[in-house]
Amino acid sequence: MLWIGLTGGIASGKSTVSAELARRGAPVVDADVLARRVVEPGSEGLAELVASFGSSILAQDGSLHRATLGALVFSDPASRARVNAILHPRIAALALAERERARLAGHAWAVYDVPLLVENALYREMDAVIVVVCGREQQLARLMARNALSRTQAEARVAAQLDDAARCAHATWVVDNGGSLASTHEQVERLVQQLDAMARARSR
């Protein structure tokens, strides 16, 4: 079974592409969903975060206060590295389990939706990589609207990530999400056809 990476910059529209792939029957493993699972109340992941950063990262109900932790890691590379060391191995284990579930269900390929696919060098583990892009002004506008950020805040979030050129250097396919929704859907349709053909060729 092919393991296909899907990534894109913040507010690029990666979720739109992911949802369209799922709508067409593709198994999509969402790293963000797995990241929430590994820090559920009572989990080893959450306990280790609290041991490292203190109970101030918890909400009143004992769950992780993601905004507090996010602000911490955004401003401090060392803290970000520590969080990654705690969470990434646990997320990877869950992803492998989901991949195996898709294989046993008979799927020829499955998608792993990961925001930091390139940054964390996970592209090396993929059979192919899809990168979603859009124009910088569109990205900023979407991010400001979605997260209620000022332009300065949005620019800081975008600047903290790799640029599209760095991601696209590892892309097998690039989906341009800067046009109409219909255009994005058409690109996904062609992508599904190519993935099906790739899987058939691999199985021969």
ABEGO torsion letter per residue (X at the ends): XBBBBBBEBBGAGAAAAAAAAAAAGBBBBBAAAAAAAAABBGBAAAAAAAAAAEAAABBAAGBBBAAAAAAAAAABAAAAAAAAAAAAAAAAAAAAAAAAAAAAAGBABBBBBBAAAAAAGAAAABABBBBBBBBAAAAAAAAAAAAGBBAAAAAAAAAABBBAAAAAAABABBBBAABBAAAAAAAAAAAAAAAAAAAAAAAX
